[in-house]
């Protein structure tokens, strides 16, 4: 028996549910979740317990969403295969498996998102690099028709979550991981805004192809600064609830006020 002391708290399912409810999570809500499981402590049962708790909080009438991005399915020239030598790049372009929403794994999305994409009843959008997965009442609506060229804008899963007055739950992560801010990025107008050409392996007419598509260039380098400004604003004070779960900070944010604030902030602060 290991009797050594640890700074990792023991977290049980009731602790998770109570923490989520203390933030204002309730039946019928549509919530996009970003989770760093390791930041919490020892969650007894791991990511399964987080997912079960989320589902119990929103119920069958609500919807849980998570980013399940597979951005390794982008051109090596963009830096996504930084570990591999340049002389391998052509082979990667020719052989990287085509995106399959059923089996393509996530990249650095965390253990919770990786389990969630295979959870019974979960649907996953068809974007080969920037997919969103959803479970619940509005899962089909949020994940349908995820256009290659419209990753995060209006009409994308994030745009539909905004239309449905959704919420954002950050578990042990900051605003740099807050995917919803990319909707503001897509809506805002600023001088340096531009598109980029991306490539991904997809299936077309039964064949694997290396597909070229144009989409908005996004980076989110200023999202931490943006998030701090939101939290200090009147909009933030009215639409943000903060709590703790073990060692992790929890932030529960109404999406519309954050995105609306972020559009103005980006337009005022980006060159």
N, C-alpha and C positions, 0 to 999 in steps of 0.2 A: 504493500500500500504506500502510495506517495504522500508523505506528510509535509512536504515542503510548502512554505507559504507562497502565494501568488498574488500579483496585482491585477489578475484577471477575475472579475466578479463572475459568479455563477448566475446565469440568466435562465429562468424557466419560462414556459409558454405563458403562464399567467402574468409574469412580469412584462412580457412583450405586449400582450393584449392591453393591459392596464396603461402602459406607456402610450400606446397608439390612441386609446380612448381619451387619455388626458389631453391630447393635442386637439381633440375635436373630430377624430375620425368616427364616422357613423354610417349606418345602412344607406345604400343608394348612391354614395359618392363615387366619382370617377377619379382615381388617384394614380399618377405616375410615380414610380418608386425608384430611387437610386440608393443602393445599399453597400456599405463596406462591412461585411460580417465580422472581420477580424478586429475592427475598431470597438466592437461592443464588449467583448470579453468572451467567456466560455458560454456559448448559447447551447444549452442541452438539447441536442437534436439537430443543430446546425441550420442550414438554409430552409429545410423543411418546416421548421417551427416558425420562421419569419413569414413564409408564404401562407401557412395555415392561419396565422394570426391576422394577416392582412385580409384574407378571404372572410374570416369570421367577423371582422370589423365592418366591412362594406356589404356583406351578404350577397345573395344571388341577384339582387336588384342593383348592385353596384358593379364597378369594373376596376380591376387592377391592371396597370400597364407597366412594362419595364423596357428600357432600351436593351436590345439584344444584338448589338452591332457586330459585324464580322468584317472589320475594316482591313484585315489582311488580304481580302479579296479586292485590292486596289493595285494600281500599277506600282511596281517596286521603285520607280523613279520618284514617287511621292514620299519615300522614306519609310513605308510601312514594313519593309523587309530589311531594316537597317543591319541586322545580324549577318546577312548573306552577302557574299562577294558579288560585285557588279557583273562578272562574267556568267553568273547564274540567272540573271534577270530575264533573258529571252526564254530560258527553259521554264521559269516560273509563269511567264505570260502564256506559254503554250500548254502548260500542264496543270495549273492550279484548278482544283475541282470547281465546277459550276455551282452557283448558289442553289441550295435546296432547303427550303424553309423547315423541313422536317428534321434534317440531320446536321446542317452546317453549324459548327460550334461558334460560340461567342468569342470575342477577343478582348481580354482584360475588362470584362464587364462584371466580374466577381462571381462567386459561387452561387449566390442567390439568383441572379439573372440566368445563369447557365442551367440551374435546376428548373427555373420558372418556364423556360422556353419549351420544356418537355412535359410540363405539368398537365394532367388530364383536363381537357377542355380548353387549353390555351391555344390561341391562334397567333400566327406570326405573319407580319407583312412581307411583301415580296422584294423589298429593296435588297440587292445583293451585298451591300456593305453597311447600311444604316437601318436595319430592320427594327421594328417595335413589336413586342409581343403583348398580348392582352388576354385576360380571363374575365368572364362575367357577362352581364347583360348586353353591353355595347361593344363586346370584343370584335365582332364581325365588322361593325361600322368603323371602328378606329383603325383596323388593320387592312381594309380593302384598298385597292387601287393606289398603292404607294409608288408613285411615278419615279422613274430613275432620275429625272431632272428636277424633281421637287422633293428634296429630302426632308426639309424642316418647315416649309412655308405653309400658307393657307391651302387647304385641300389635302395636306399631309396628315398623318396621325396626330401630330402636335396641333395642327390647325383645327382638327375636329375636336380634340380635347378642349381647346380654348372655347370653341363654339358651345360645348356642353358644360361650360363653367367648371372645369376640372380643378384638381388640386395636385400639389407636388409634395412628396415626402422625401426628405433627405435624411439618410441614416448614416451618420458618421462620415459624411462627405460634405464638401463645400460647394460654392456656386460654380466653381470651375467644372464640376461634374453635372451641373444642372442643364440638361439637354433642352429644356423648354425655352431657355434664353436664346436659342438659335431661331426660334420663331420670331422673336423681336429683331434679331439680326436680319432675317429675311424681309421683314416689314420696313425696317428703318432705311432712310436715305442718307448717305454720307459719301464724301468724295472718293475714298479709297475702295468703295464697294465694287466688287467685280466677280465675274464667273470664272470657273476653271473647267478644263476638260479632264474627266476621270475615265477609268477603264475598269471593268470587272468581268469575271467569267460568269456567264449566264447560259440558260438553255433557251434556244429558239428553234421551234419546229422540230424538236427532238434532237437537236445538235448543240454541242457546247461551242459557244462563240466568245471571243474576247471583245466585249462590247464597249464602244466609245459613247460617252454622253456628257453633256454640258450641264453644270449645276453651279449654284452659288458657292463661292469660296468662303469657308467659315473657319475660324480658329479659336475664338473664345478666350484670347489672352487677357482681356480686361474684365472677365466675368466676376472675378473675386472682388475687384474694385467696385464694379456695378452692384454686386450683392450687398456690399457694405453700405453703399449709398442708399439702396432700397431700405435696408433695415433701420437706417437713421431718419427715414422720411415718414411723413404722416401715413402714406399708403402702406408702408411696411408695418408700422405699429398697429394698424387696423387689421391687416390681413396675414400676419405671421404669428405662429405660436411655436415656442421653443421649449424643449424639455430634454430629459436625459434618459438613456437606456444603458445601464452599465457605464462603460467609459465613453460612450458615444453621445454626441449632441444630436438631437432630433429637431428638424425644422419642417413644419407643416404650413404650406403656403398656398393661398388661393391664386390660381394661375393667371387669371385675367388682369388683376391689378399689377402683378409683377411684370407681365409682358408689356402692358401699356406704359408702365414706368420705364421699363428697359428701352423701349423704342425711343422715348424722349431723351433718355440719358445717352444712348448711343449717338443720336443725331447731334447732341450738344458737345460730345466729348471725343468722337472719332474724327480724324482728319481725312 
